[in-house]
Amino acid sequence: MSSQNSPSLPAPGLEEMSGSVSPEIKEPKQYFVNFNQDNTSLSVASKSGYKLYSLNNADILEEIYSNGNEDCWIVERLFSSSLVTIVSNACKRKLKVCHFKRGTEICHYSYTHNICGLKLNRIRLVVCLEESLYIHNIRDMKVLHTIRDTPRNPNGLLALSIDVDNCFLAYPGSSTSGEIQIFDCVNLQAQTMIQAHQGPLATFAFSPCGTRIATASEKGTVIRIFSTFDATKLYEFRRGVKRCVTMSCLSFSLCGEYLCCSSNTETVHIFKMEDVGSKKKSTQETGWAGYFSLYLPGTVTKVFNQGRSFAAAHLPTFGCKNVLAISMVHKELRLFVATEEGALFVYTINKNGGDLPLFKTHQISSNDSEHHEMVPHASDPNPSTPHVDEGGILGSYAGIVKGNPMGQMSGTESEKFREMQAATESPPKSLFHFTDEHEYPPLTQNSE
């Protein structure tokens, strides 16, 4: 999730035209916020840099890394590793892959159009342009497949399963209806098509194992969960009946038992994956809903049969986009809500559900007086021209994405990417040593 609209500024010359000094207008804070794949860290980015925070302690927001010299638009971290992908505001056609612990740029790729969104897991990196998708092999960053002429997708809606055994990609199949395409990123072929809603999609998310996908339309009243294998509808939840909303985010817990959703309202809903079918049958046979279903229209009885939220959190603010994560922290199940205005709200989820108590509020920002600077890299004045800088610590690999380019790579760079390929094997080869078991990119500790 990211804010693509620049904050509004006073018109130039306004004071001279009015003949008086207008009051100072402060720009609203606008951040890109996103959780990593296992909900253990939070990325926060803006025009003044980016930061990574640990979520291992709900009481204290511990800073992992700070960079104050990057004009960032999108930042994605790969699990708990040292690999981050960055897209800047200054050049939205360029993707940089960096090792933030070493302060080095591993490679960069330039595309023919602006990057609207990107997702990555341990074997694939998917870059979304407005009308095309590029699937990279994360071991060497080669383009494995290109999906062209996709429906117009300026908001970069896409989802990538974090499970490499079910490595599925989801993207809108239509810009006018709620059709969603599921693509197999390992076998590089279409998996299935799901007609999820009548109206256009607003957001969707895979379950941790990749076997299910949750969807919501722009109307935002109903959330559905489908099988990614055969498009069977498994669950249907009703977020509300009073008003239509603008959906912001859907997110599964890592255990797959809970699904949370947020919108531009002040309420975050949490649904529990229970046997809704059995509960509906019991209600219809013995409850008052079953009696009235004989006389009420089908659309009304359908509302009775939809699952309701198990719990809800009420935010102190509303009207701005946010992202969600459910994570187990110190044996307590927590709901994290990060907003594009720079706030992180932490709620406690109890087994009985209901209204969730607010546990902690953190103010987050992407700039600070103290930060670790990335090694500067020569900018590419012409994104259509492949550029190789061999003067850096690791060198770089860049190519314009037209079809399936191979780019240009020096001998030193080839060696580094061979190391990347070897180290991303599971388990990695013994000659590579990491500061943690999931560290990426695959660089030896004593490499220079």
C-alpha positions as CSV (number, residue, x, y, z in Angstrom):
1,M,0.0,0.0,0.0
2,S,1.3,3.4,-0.8
3,S,0.1,7.0,-1.2
4,Q,0.4,7.8,-4.9
5,N,-0.9,11.4,-4.6
6,S,1.5,14.1,-3.6
7,P,0.3,16.3,-0.7
8,S,-1.4,19.4,-1.8
9,L,0.7,22.6,-1.6
10,P,-0.3,26.3,-1.6
11,A,-0.5,27.8,-5.0
12,P,2.7,29.8,-6.0
13,G,2.2,33.5,-5.6
14,L,-0.9,33.2,-3.5
15,E,0.3,35.7,-0.9
16,E,1.1,38.3,-3.6
17,M,-2.3,37.9,-5.2
18,S,-4.2,38.3,-2.0
19,G,-2.1,41.2,-0.7
20,S,-1.8,39.6,2.7
21,V,0.2,36.8,4.3
22,S,-1.7,33.6,4.4
23,P,-1.3,31.3,7.4
24,E,1.3,28.6,7.1
25,I,-0.1,25.4,5.6
26,K,1.6,22.2,6.8
27,E,1.9,19.3,4.5
28,P,0.2,16.2,5.9
29,K,2.6,13.3,6.6
30,Q,2.3,10.7,3.9
31,Y,4.1,7.4,4.4
32,F,4.4,4.1,2.6
33,V,3.9,1.5,5.3
34,N,4.1,-2.3,4.9
35,F,4.7,-5.4,6.9
36,N,7.1,-8.1,5.8
37,Q,5.9,-11.6,4.8
38,D,6.0,-13.1,8.3
39,N,4.8,-10.0,10.1
40,T,8.0,-9.6,12.1
41,S,9.0,-6.1,10.9
42,L,7.5,-2.9,9.5
43,S,8.8,-0.8,6.6
44,V,8.1,2.9,6.7
45,A,9.1,5.1,3.7
46,S,8.7,8.7,2.5
47,K,10.5,11.3,0.5
48,S,12.9,11.7,3.3
49,G,14.1,8.1,3.6
50,Y,13.0,4.8,5.0
51,K,13.2,2.8,8.3
52,L,12.7,-0.8,9.3
53,Y,11.2,-1.6,12.7
54,S,11.1,-4.9,14.6
55,L,7.7,-6.1,15.8
56,N,9.1,-8.6,18.3
57,N,8.1,-6.4,21.2
58,A,4.7,-4.8,21.3
59,D,5.7,-2.4,24.1
60,I,8.7,-0.9,22.3
61,L,9.0,-0.1,18.6
62,E,12.7,-1.1,18.0
63,E,14.4,0.4,15.0
64,I,16.3,-2.1,12.9
65,Y,17.7,0.2,10.2
66,S,17.4,3.9,9.2
67,N,18.2,5.5,5.8
68,G,17.8,9.2,5.5
69,N,19.1,9.9,2.0
70,E,16.7,7.9,-0.1
71,D,13.6,9.5,-1.8
72,C,11.5,6.4,-1.3
73,W,8.1,5.5,-2.7
74,I,8.0,1.7,-2.2
75,V,10.2,-0.4,0.2
76,E,9.7,-4.2,0.6
77,R,11.8,-6.4,2.9
78,L,12.2,-10.1,2.3
79,F,11.2,-11.9,5.5
80,S,13.8,-11.2,8.3
81,S,16.6,-11.0,5.9
82,S,18.9,-8.1,4.9
83,L,17.4,-7.9,1.4
84,V,15.2,-4.9,0.6
85,T,13.7,-3.7,-2.7
86,I,13.3,0.0,-3.2
87,V,11.5,2.2,-5.7
88,S,12.1,6.0,-5.4
89,N,9.9,8.9,-6.1
90,A,12.5,10.4,-8.3
91,C,12.6,7.4,-10.7
92,K,9.5,5.1,-10.5
93,R,10.7,3.1,-13.4
94,K,13.8,1.8,-11.5
95,L,13.9,-1.0,-9.0
96,K,16.9,-1.4,-6.7
97,V,17.8,-4.5,-4.8
98,C,19.9,-3.7,-1.7
99,H,21.6,-5.3,1.2
100,F,20.7,-2.8,4.0
101,K,23.0,-4.4,6.6
102,R,26.0,-3.8,4.4
103,G,24.7,-0.6,2.9
104,T,25.3,-1.8,-0.6
105,E,23.2,-2.0,-3.8
106,I,23.3,-5.5,-5.3
107,C,21.6,-4.7,-8.6
108,H,19.0,-2.5,-10.2
109,Y,16.5,-2.9,-13.0
110,S,14.8,-0.3,-15.2
111,Y,11.4,-0.7,-16.9
112,T,9.6,1.0,-19.7
113,H,6.9,2.3,-17.5
114,N,6.4,3.3,-13.8
115,I,6.3,0.6,-11.2
116,C,2.9,0.4,-9.6
117,G,3.6,-2.4,-7.1
118,L,5.8,-5.3,-6.3
119,K,5.8,-8.4,-4.2
120,L,8.5,-11.0,-3.3
121,N,9.0,-14.3,-1.6
122,R,12.0,-16.6,-1.3
123,I,12.0,-17.7,-5.0
124,R,10.2,-15.0,-7.0
125,L,10.0,-11.2,-7.3
126,V,7.0,-9.8,-9.2
127,V,7.0,-6.3,-10.5
128,C,3.6,-4.8,-11.5
129,L,3.4,-2.0,-14.2
130,E,0.1,-0.5,-15.1
131,E,-0.6,-3.0,-17.9
132,S,2.0,-5.8,-17.5
133,L,3.7,-8.0,-14.9
134,Y,7.3,-9.2,-14.8
135,I,8.2,-12.3,-12.8
136,H,11.9,-12.5,-11.8
137,N,13.9,-15.4,-10.4
138,I,15.1,-13.9,-7.1
139,R,18.3,-15.9,-7.2
140,D,19.7,-14.1,-10.2
141,M,17.0,-11.5,-10.9
142,K,16.5,-12.8,-14.5
143,V,13.0,-12.3,-16.0
144,L,11.4,-15.7,-16.2
145,H,8.0,-14.6,-17.6
146,T,6.1,-11.6,-18.7
147,I,2.4,-11.2,-18.5
148,R,1.4,-8.5,-21.0
149,D,-1.7,-6.6,-21.8
150,T,-3.2,-7.0,-18.3
151,P,-6.3,-4.9,-17.4
152,R,-5.3,-1.4,-16.4
153,N,-4.0,-1.6,-12.8
154,P,-2.7,1.9,-11.8
155,N,-2.9,1.1,-8.1
156,G,-0.7,-2.0,-8.5
157,L,-3.1,-4.5,-7.0
158,L,-1.4,-7.9,-6.7
159,A,-0.7,-10.6,-4.2
160,L,2.1,-13.2,-4.0
161,S,1.8,-16.3,-1.8
162,I,4.7,-16.6,0.7
163,D,4.6,-20.4,0.4
164,V,7.0,-21.6,-2.3
165,D,5.2,-24.9,-2.6
166,N,2.1,-23.0,-3.7
167,C,3.8,-20.0,-5.2
168,F,0.7,-18.3,-6.7
169,L,0.4,-14.8,-8.0
170,A,-3.0,-13.0,-8.0
171,Y,-3.9,-9.9,-10.1
172,P,-7.1,-8.3,-11.4
173,G,-8.6,-10.0,-14.5
174,S,-10.8,-7.1,-15.3
175,S,-11.0,-3.4,-14.5
176,T,-14.8,-3.3,-14.5
177,S,-15.7,-6.5,-12.6
178,G,-14.4,-8.6,-9.7
179,E,-12.5,-11.1,-11.7
180,I,-9.2,-12.3,-10.3
181,Q,-6.5,-14.3,-12.1
182,I,-4.4,-16.9,-10.3
183,F,-1.0,-17.6,-11.9
184,D,1.5,-20.4,-11.0
185,C,4.9,-18.7,-10.6
186,V,6.8,-21.9,-10.5
187,N,5.4,-23.6,-13.6
188,L,4.7,-20.2,-15.2
189,Q,1.2,-21.0,-16.3
190,A,-2.3,-19.8,-15.5
191,Q,-3.8,-21.7,-12.5
192,T,-7.5,-20.6,-12.4
193,M,-9.8,-17.6,-12.8
194,I,-12.2,-16.6,-10.0
195,Q,-15.3,-14.5,-10.5
196,A,-15.2,-13.1,-7.0
197,H,-17.5,-10.1,-7.1
198,Q,-19.7,-8.1,-9.5
199,G,-17.8,-4.8,-9.0
200,P,-14.1,-4.1,-9.4
201,L,-11.7,-5.5,-6.8
202,A,-10.4,-3.3,-4.0
203,T,-8.0,-5.7,-2.3
204,F,-7.1,-9.4,-2.0
205,A,-4.6,-11.5,0.0
206,F,-3.4,-15.1,0.1
207,S,-3.5,-17.3,3.1
208,P,0.0,-18.3,4.4
209,C,-0.1,-21.7,2.7
210,G,-1.3,-20.2,-0.6
211,T,-4.3,-22.5,-0.9
212,R,-6.9,-19.8,-0.2
213,I,-7.4,-16.2,-1.3
214,A,-9.6,-13.6,0.4
215,T,-11.2,-10.9,-1.8
216,A,-13.1,-7.7,-1.4
217,S,-14.7,-5.4,-4.0
218,E,-14.8,-1.6,-4.1
219,K,-18.3,-1.8,-2.6
220,G,-16.7,-3.4,0.5
221,T,-19.7,-5.0,2.2
222,V,-18.9,-8.7,1.5
223,I,-15.6,-10.6,1.9
224,R,-15.2,-13.9,0.2
225,I,-12.5,-16.7,0.5
226,F,-11.9,-19.0,-2.4
227,S,-9.7,-22.1,-3.1
228,T,-6.8,-21.2,-5.3
229,F,-6.9,-24.6,-6.9
230,D,-10.4,-24.8,-8.2
231,A,-12.0,-21.4,-7.4
232,T,-14.5,-23.0,-5.0
233,K,-16.0,-20.4,-2.6
234,L,-15.1,-21.6,0.9
235,Y,-16.3,-18.7,3.2
236,E,-18.4,-15.5,2.9
237,F,-18.3,-12.8,5.5
238,R,-20.3,-9.6,5.8
239,R,-18.3,-6.6,6.9
240,G,-21.4,-4.5,7.3
241,V,-24.8,-3.6,5.8
242,K,-25.2,0.1,6.7
243,R,-22.7,1.7,4.3
244,C,-20.3,1.1,1.5
245,V,-16.7,1.8,2.2
246,T,-13.3,2.0,0.6
247,M,-11.4,-1.1,1.5
248,S,-7.7,-0.7,2.4
249,C,-6.3,-4.1,3.3
250,L,-7.0,-7.8,3.9
251,S,-4.5,-9.9,5.8
252,F,-4.4,-13.5,7.2
253,S,-2.7,-14.5,10.4
254,L,0.2,-16.8,9.9
255,C,-1.7,-19.6,11.5
256,G,-4.4,-19.1,8.9
257,E,-7.2,-19.1,11.5
258,Y,-7.9,-15.4,11.3
259,L,-8.6,-12.8,8.6
260,C,-8.6,-9.1,9.3
261,C,-9.9,-6.3,7.1
262,S,-9.7,-2.5,7.2
263,S,-11.3,0.4,5.3
264,N,-11.6,4.1,5.4
265,T,-13.8,3.8,8.5
266,E,-12.6,3.6,12.1
267,T,-13.3,-0.1,12.5
268,V,-11.1,-3.1,11.8
269,H,-12.9,-6.4,11.6
270,I,-11.4,-9.8,12.4
271,F,-13.1,-13.0,11.1
272,K,-12.4,-16.5,12.3
273,M,-12.1,-19.4,10.0
274,E,-14.6,-21.7,11.5
275,D,-17.0,-24.3,9.9
276,V,-19.5,-21.6,8.8
277,G,-21.4,-24.2,6.8
278,S,-22.3,-26.3,9.9
279,K,-23.3,-23.2,11.9
280,K,-25.5,-22.0,9.1
281,K,-27.2,-25.4,8.8
282,S,-27.8,-25.5,12.6
283,T,-29.3,-22.0,12.6
284,Q,-31.5,-22.7,9.6
285,E,-32.9,-25.9,11.2
286,T,-33.5,-24.8,14.8
287,G,-33.3,-21.0,14.9
288,W,-35.6,-18.2,14.1
289,A,-33.6,-17.4,11.0
290,G,-34.6,-20.8,9.6
291,Y,-38.3,-20.1,10.3
292,F,-38.2,-16.7,8.6
293,S,-36.2,-18.0,5.7
294,L,-39.3,-19.7,4.4
295,Y,-41.0,-16.3,3.9
296,L,-38.2,-13.8,3.3
297,P,-36.6,-13.1,-0.1
298,G,-33.5,-15.0,-1.0
299,T,-31.3,-11.9,-0.8
300,V,-32.3,-11.3,2.8
301,T,-31.8,-14.9,3.9
302,K,-28.4,-14.8,2.2
303,V,-27.4,-12.0,4.6
304,F,-28.4,-14.1,7.6
305,N,-26.3,-16.9,6.4
306,Q,-23.1,-14.9,6.0
307,G,-20.4,-15.1,8.7
308,R,-20.0,-12.1,11.0
309,S,-16.9,-10.7,12.5
310,F,-15.3,-12.5,15.5
311,A,-13.7,-9.4,16.8
312,A,-13.4,-5.7,16.0
313,A,-10.9,-2.9,16.8
314,H,-11.9,0.7,16.8
315,L,-9.1,3.1,15.6
316,P,-8.6,6.5,17.1
317,T,-8.5,7.9,13.5
318,F,-10.2,7.1,10.2
319,G,-10.2,8.2,6.6
320,C,-6.6,7.2,5.7
321,K,-5.2,4.0,4.2
322,N,-3.6,1.4,6.5
323,V,-2.1,-2.0,6.5
324,L,-2.8,-4.9,8.9
325,A,-0.9,-7.8,10.5
326,I,-1.8,-10.4,13.1
327,S,1.2,-11.8,14.9
328,M,2.0,-13.8,18.0
329,V,4.3,-11.6,20.3
330,H,5.5,-13.1,23.6
331,K,2.7,-15.7,23.5
332,E,0.1,-12.9,23.0
333,L,-1.9,-12.6,19.8
334,R,-1.7,-9.0,18.6
335,L,-3.3,-7.0,15.9
336,F,-1.0,-4.3,14.3
337,V,-2.5,-1.4,12.3
338,A,0.0,0.9,10.5
339,T,-1.5,4.0,8.9
340,E,-0.1,6.2,6.1
341,E,-0.2,9.1,8.5
342,G,2.6,7.6,10.5
343,A,0.9,5.8,13.4
344,L,1.1,2.2,14.6
345,F,-1.7,0.9,16.8
346,V,-1.4,-2.4,18.7
347,Y,-4.4,-4.3,19.9
348,T,-4.7,-7.5,22.0
349,I,-6.8,-10.3,20.5
350,N,-8.4,-12.5,23.1
351,K,-10.0,-15.9,22.6
352,N,-13.5,-14.6,23.2
353,G,-13.3,-11.9,20.5
354,G,-15.5,-8.9,20.8
355,D,-14.2,-5.3,21.0
356,L,-10.4,-5.4,21.2
357,P,-8.6,-3.2,23.8
358,L,-6.0,-0.8,22.5
359,F,-2.7,-2.0,23.9
360,K,-0.2,0.6,22.6
361,T,0.2,3.5,20.1
362,H,3.5,4.2,18.4
363,Q,4.4,7.2,16.3
364,I,6.5,6.1,13.3
365,S,8.5,8.2,10.9
366,S,11.0,7.6,8.1
367,N,13.5,10.4,9.0
368,D,15.7,11.0,11.9
369,S,18.8,13.0,12.9
370,E,20.8,9.7,13.1
371,H,20.7,7.2,10.3
372,H,22.9,4.7,8.5
373,E,23.6,5.9,5.0
374,M,23.5,3.6,2.0
375,V,26.4,3.6,-0.3
376,P,25.5,6.1,-3.1
377,H,25.1,4.6,-6.5
378,A,25.4,6.4,-9.8
379,S,22.0,7.3,-11.2
380,D,20.9,6.1,-14.6
381,P,20.1,9.2,-16.7
382,N,18.6,7.1,-19.4
383,P,16.5,4.2,-18.2
384,S,16.4,2.6,-21.6
385,T,20.2,2.1,-21.7
386,P,21.7,-0.8,-19.7
387,H,24.1,0.4,-17.2
388,V,26.9,-1.5,-15.3
389,D,28.8,0.2,-12.6
390,E,31.9,-1.9,-11.7
391,G,33.2,0.7,-9.3
392,G,30.9,-0.3,-6.4
393,I,31.6,-2.8,-3.7
394,L,29.4,-5.5,-5.4
395,G,28.9,-3.9,-8.8
396,S,25.4,-3.8,-10.2
397,Y,23.2,-5.4,-12.8
398,A,20.8,-3.4,-14.8
399,G,18.8,-4.0,-17.9
400,I,15.8,-2.4,-19.6
401,V,12.9,-4.8,-19.4
402,K,11.7,-5.4,-23.0
403,G,10.6,-9.0,-23.4
404,N,12.9,-11.2,-21.4
405,P,16.2,-9.3,-21.3
406,M,19.4,-10.8,-20.1
407,G,21.0,-7.5,-19.3
408,Q,24.7,-7.1,-19.1
409,M,26.9,-8.6,-16.4
410,S,30.6,-8.5,-15.8
411,G,32.7,-11.5,-14.6
412,T,32.7,-10.2,-11.0
413,E,29.0,-9.7,-11.1
414,S,28.4,-13.2,-12.5
415,E,30.3,-14.6,-9.6
416,K,28.2,-12.7,-7.1
417,F,25.0,-13.9,-8.7
418,R,26.3,-17.5,-8.7
419,E,26.8,-17.0,-4.9
420,M,23.3,-15.7,-4.7
421,Q,21.9,-18.8,-6.5
422,A,23.9,-21.2,-4.3
423,A,23.0,-19.5,-1.1
424,T,19.3,-19.4,-1.8
425,E,19.1,-23.1,-2.0
426,S,17.3,-24.7,0.9
427,P,19.3,-25.5,2.9
428,P,22.1,-23.2,1.8
429,K,25.6,-24.6,1.0
430,S,27.8,-24.7,4.0
431,L,30.4,-22.2,2.7
432,F,27.9,-19.4,3.3
433,H,27.4,-18.1,6.8
434,F,24.6,-15.8,7.8
435,T,23.9,-13.6,10.8
436,D,20.5,-15.3,10.9
437,E,19.1,-18.4,9.3
438,H,16.9,-16.5,6.9
439,E,19.4,-13.8,5.8
440,Y,19.3,-12.7,2.2
441,P,21.0,-11.8,-0.1
442,P,23.5,-14.7,0.1
443,L,26.7,-12.9,0.9
444,T,29.5,-14.3,3.1
445,Q,30.3,-12.4,6.2
446,N,34.0,-11.9,5.1
447,S,33.2,-10.9,1.6
448,E,34.5,-7.5,0.4
